[in-house]
Structure formats: C-alpha cells, structure tokens
Amino acid sequence: MKASWDEAPFKIWLDIIKGYPDMRKWVAHKKSIPVEIMEILAGDADDRVRFIVAAKNRHPGQLKLANDSGSSVRIG
C-alpha cells in the first residue's frame, strides 16, 4: 500500500502528532516516519500508539519498549 510509505519532512510529522493527537496511531503506522518521531511516539500516553511503535521491525533499540508499563506493548 503506497500510502503507508508516503514520506514527509520531520516538521510535518511533528506538527501532525502535536496538532492532531487523534492522528498519532495513524502516524505510528507509517513505514517512513523518522526515528525521532518513533522516539516521541514511544513515550506516548496511549499504549496503543506505543504498541504500534514496538511492533515495527525498524525501531531503534534505545526506545526500551521491552520494559513498558503496558503488557501489550512489551509483547509487541
């Protein structure tokens, strides 16, 4: 699906997650988000957003989601 690979500059992703909090899950699903956006989303209050980031094959190890408070996130 092409839409999941659409790229945007870091500032656009940041503007979306800060200005439209209900879009954080959508952003987390994107395959092309920068590592810095994944780091922000890894600290999100919504465990569903953290789960999506944890399930990514390319997230950086320093996100430390294996110790997350949400059990579904740790499994992700």
N, C-alpha and C positions, 0 to 999 in steps of 0.2 A: 504494500500500500504506500503510494508515494507520499501522502500527507504526513505519515509518521516520520518521514525522512526530511521534511522541509526544514531548511536552516534559517536562522535569523541571528542578528548580532546579539551579543550578551545583554546589552541595554534593553533591547526589545523583550527578551525573556524576563529580565528583572522587572521591567515595567508591568508585564502581564501578571507575574505572581504577586507583586505588591499592590497593583491597582485593581486586580480582579481575583481575589482569593479563591473564588469558586472554580477558577481555571487551573489551580495548582496540580490537580490529578491529571488533567489533560496535558499540561506541560511535562509532568513526570513521565508520561507515556512516550513522549517524543524520543526518537532514537538519536537525534542530532543535538540535544542540549549540551552545552558546555559543562565540563566537570565542575566549574564554580557554581553553576545553577544546581547541579546534583548535590553539592555540599550544602547549599541553602535548604533545599527540599529535604535532605536527610535529617535536618533539625526541625522539620515542620511539626506543628502540634497534632496534626491529623495522622494517625497511624496508617491509614490507607495510602497516603502520599508517601510516607516512609517505606511502606511495603513495596510500592511500585519501584522506588529507587533501589531498594535492597535486591529486588528480583532482576535488575539489569545485569547483563553479563559484563559490562564495561565500567562499573562504578569503581572508584579508587578505594583501595583498602583502608585508607585513613578515615573513611566515613564511620567505621566501627559500629555498624548496624547489628553485628552479631550480639552485642550487649544491650540492645534496645529494650525499653520497658514493655513494648508490645510483643506478645508471643508470636503473632502472625508475621511481624517484621523480622524477627530472629529466624523464622523458618524460611522466609523469602530469600 
